[in-house]
Amino acid sequence: MRTLAFQMPDRGGGPTGPRIRVGRPSRRIRTLLMTLGVLAVLAMLFVMFAGFWTDWLWYRSVKYSSVFTTTLWTKIGLFFAFGVVMAASVGVNIWLAHRLRPPLSAMSMEQQSLDRYRMGIAPFKKWALIAITAVIGLIAGASASGEWRTWLQWVNGVPFGKTDPQFGKDISFWTFDLPWYRFLLSFGFACAVLCLVAAALTHYLYGGLRLTSPGSRATAAATGHLSVLLGIFVSLKAIAYWLDRYGLAVKSSGLKSADNWTGLRYVDANAYLPAKTILFFIAAICAVLFFATLWRRTWQLPVIGFGLMVLSAILIGGLYPAIVQKFQVQPNEQAKEAPYIKQNIKATRDAYDIQGSEVTPYKGNYKPADKADSQRLRDDADTTASLRLLDPNVVSPAFQQQQQVRGYYQFPSTLDVDRYKDKGGAEQDTVIGLRELNIAGIPERNWINDHFKYTHGYGAVAAKGTEAADGGGPKYTESDLPAKGQLGSYQQRVYYGEKTSQYSIVGGPQKELDYSDDSGEKSYSYQGNSGVSLANPVNRAAYAVAFGEPQILYSGAIGDGSRILYNRTPKERVESVAPWLTIDGDAYPAVIDGRIKWIVDAYTTSNGYPYASRTTLGDSTADSLTDGQRAVVAQQNQVNYIRNSVKATVDAYDGSVKLYQWDEKDPVLKTWMKSFPGTVEKKNAISPSLREHLRYPQDLFKVQRQLLTTYHVTDPGTFYTGSERWQIPNDPTTKSGNAVPPYYLSMKMPDQKNRAFSLTTTFTPNKRDNLGAFMAVDANATSPDYGKIRLLKLPSQTPVPGPQLVQSKFNSDPNIANELNILKKLGDSEIEYGNLLTVPLDGGLLYVEPVYLRGANTNYPLLKKVLVSYGDNKPVLEDSLKDALDVVFGKKAPSTGTEKPPGGGETGQQPSGQTVQQALSDAQKAYEEGEKARTAGDWAGYGEAQKKLKAALDRAAKASEKGGKPGG
């Protein structure tokens, strides 16, 4: 074995140091190190393979493998195409610069310093070139692969059939073509800059460029080479100027009446547009001058041309538009901008599908003329709307307390509103939620329990939206475990849900817990075709790596028939199979044809619709419920075109995903359907039973209402002044300061003959609290008017109270405040206000708000009272909606108040404070009896206690209004 001997240097004193012999590692160590290296590489490759393989298996399991392959091959194609072009461009220019090097370098200190570097890299020139180009190619390819959506839209783009008013081009040019051209241009700039830098460095290293050496600064070959690259760069700049002309149609700018204004304005059309055209020709001429350097071998003309181009960009592209804006536009801005405002209004209303919204004047402050008129209003109140008292945003704790049954189940914090038919066949608004699995509530947490035994929720729970049970709880139409009621027979197991985020392994030797009843636990083994089989050891190893759980590889609980379920929320599944869609923040369940189906609304969007103003989806869809209760759609996505083009379903048992074409005219959806053929089914494939449960989506409605605060105005002059601008009021029932959410309820607008399931909201004038407008959209998918937006505009000269003022009216009424105080003092209870519903009624506005009571020892609210207001009538607080309507329209006397008895005399003898105290004592006793009964599961006893509680509270209220003091 050869050895290397190193002699310690003689430092001038004493003997030299000992010889140190360093030998090569033994063959055993070299073999071990090589083996470890190979194993490390194989491990990394298997981790990469595991991610790819599990993705492929998942897409195949949901029968959307074409989405995976189309996306994968598109990314691979873009990666190699642009990576090779970039690597080849840089590599060729480095090779060419090396080839054009001068045969002899000048004798100078600069060149002598460079000689050391040239000699150092000489043995590795080929490998250095390969390494540099490979790294650059990988980075460029990775960047290009991220543009797969842009590529697919450009290749498969479908025309809109509409042209823009300035250039006469189809809208698809901006939505599908221009983004791809901009990407190509940015890629070209990056390629030109990298080639220029690489060539310049190579020329400098090999003497083609000299910074300090005497004589010429560049050889003729270097001058020609670099001038061509500069000519290419300037040519790309010319193309950029030309594309910038079209970019003006989608440019965002500020207009005082519209914050997110998009499109050309007067200065764009009359200054920037001609400036960009002139700069295009100047840049083209400048590029020719750079190319001409190949023959002239001098930089003089191109440098002068480039300087003129820069100066022109400053003067023509910057100074001239500023002069036009200052001296032509500002003195008469409204008249100058009017044509462009009109174009923006039309484009924005088209892009957000609000062009058909109808604005109708509405009095809003109707006063009944006499008793007969009041009676008519009372009768119409019953037919105008099915007033929903059960607030899905409040009553979830009641569902949780009464229907949870076991700690390992849960309901969402915000329930859903749907429509189901009652026993008589009539449609009724229904509040519904699924009893989903709560992994945190499992009694004994371990890997087997978390992923094998507790795998699914069980059953739907539904309640009437317009009624409450005795005691104020929900009046269930479907309840218990297993669930039974009006929904009939259906597959109740919930393997896929909004709260189901963990993976489960089912169908193998380990039995699952189905549900528990008085006879004990029921076992079950999954019978569906969902999930991925773990029978294959390769699959098990891949999932063990993917989920970081080695027990998947060797656990005896996994065997024949075992399948792994994951990506289990409806939103995740639809996003995965259709990554080109934007998903609504609220999926909702429906029992359809014996199955529980999650219904998911999905949107196609674009940020390139010319002239249409932009909005940020996260901001537009935020309200008082999105603070921890429901998701916000696409938080940062900025768009200026949106359509609810797809309705999707996810089966709660087998997880199967179906996508249905809902908007048959949407060119963006048609483009994606061409890109991913066979993934979206036609609209006629939607069954009638499914269509009955489809509804207008909340997030689209919230985006549209945000735009309609400004774009309900179609007159350019009024739009410019902003005098008719609205705002979305804050939710008066909370202290969050966030926007009021829209509400689903069945009602009829003044032009409708029958009630329709609708989605409604209110507007107030800008920076004011009186009512500006009421908006409703027909939300029933079976209706011929589905999606029709109706706006009732209230008069500005006679203000009508808005939600905040109505809530203040309720809170400030002394009789209402007194009775609510009595309720709050009972057991230190809390008052919770439900949704404040607004309903147009015969020229006036009817406000209805349920009032819930949550006792100190009760973790769920009970409906106790109903607040009602109509016009200038005195607001009322009664035990039921019927009583409240009777009182507010004068059909009966209020149960509380300070009205004097007939004859104008004062009230009769005032009972002592002890009478009030006795009533409150009885109420407290009844409340405690109810809690004991509830804890024991004695619901009959609980109902009786609630009746006693109500009677005692009524006695306390009457005694208090006659002069008694609740405190005794």
Buried (B, 14 or more C-beta within 10 A) or exposed (E): EEEEEEEEEEEEEEEEEEEEEEEEEEEEEEEEEEEEEEEEEEEEEBEEBBEEBBBBBBBEBBBBBBBBEBBBEBBEBBBBBBBBBBBEBBBBBBBBBBEBBBEEBBEBEBBEEBEEEBEEEEEEEEEEBEEBBEEBBBBBBBBBBEBBBBBBBBEBBBBBEEBBBBBEBBBBBBBBBBBBBBBBBBBBBBBBEBBBEBBBEBBBBBBBBBEEBEEEEBBBBBBBBBBBBBBBBBBBBBBBBBBBBBBBBBBBBEBEBBEBBBBBBBBBBBBBBBBBBBBBEBBBBBBBBBBBBBEBBEBEBBBEBBEBBEEBBEEBBEEBBEEBBEEBBEEEBBEBBBBBBBBBBBBBBBBBBBBEBEBEEBBBBBEBEEEEBBBBBBEBBEEBBBBBBBBBBBBBBBBBBBBBBBEBBBBBBBBBBBBBEEEEEEBBBBBBBBBBBBBEBBEEEEEBBBBBBBBBBBBBBBBBBBBBBEBBBBBBBBBBBEBEBBBEEBBBBBBBBBBBEBBBBBBBBBBBBBBBEEEEEBEBEBEBEBBBBBBEEEBBBBBBBBBEBEBBBEBEBBEEBBBBBBBBBBBBBBBBBBEBBBBBBBBBBBBBEEBBBBBBBBBBBBBBBBBBBBBBBBEBBBBBBBEEBBBBBBEEBBBBBBBBBBBBBBBBBBBBBBBBBBBEEBBBBBBBBBBBEEBBBEEEEBEEEBBBBBBBBBBBBBBBBBBBBBBBBBEBEBBBBBEBBBBBBBBBBBEEEBBBBBBBBBBBBEEBEEBBBBBBBBBBBBEBBBBBBBBBBBBBBEBEEBBBBBBBBBBEEEBBBBBBBBBEBBBEBEBBEBBBEBBEBBBEBEBBBBBBBBBBBBBBBBBBBBBBBBBEEBEBBBBBBBBBBBBEBBBBBBBBBBBBBBBBBBBEEBBBBEEEEEEEEEEEEEBBBEBBBBBBBBBBBBBBBBBEBBEEEBBEBBBBBBEBBBBBBBBBBBBBBBBBBBEE
